[in-house]
């Protein structure tokens, strides 16, 4: 015969009503905690994928613009990125062909807004078809998950 006990430890000053009291309450509380942790991990992964997509596309578009229009057009592309980032208060800088993300966590909404400004400028200079082709070439080297995450965030040209 097995006899067991269920001990629930709580801080001395904790209100008894605020703590789970039944086994079902404890399981429900733990399930909610696991879901929160899973959501945080998924959010972190999405952020990483968007940062990768943003970096690859921004760099590719700046190189494309430099090849098509020379140094002046390339410098203007840098100004477009830097102005959009400054307008949002985000630590993103494109300087001398090098993209600098100055903070560990740039808000996710920064990436599509800055990239779309660059896409608009590149489309005026090179044409939307050329820009779409260049972006598709970059995407061909990315995982489908990265491309889909970027699409859901509004960072891609319409399919």
Secondary structure by P-SEA (a helix, b strand, c coil): cbbbbbbbbbccccccccccccaaaaaaaaaaaaaaaaaaaaaaaaaaaaaaaaaaaaaaaaaaaaaaccaaaaaaaaaaaaaaaaaacccccccccccccccccccaaaaaaaaaaaaaaaaaaccaaaaaaaaaaaaccccaaaaaaaaaacccccc
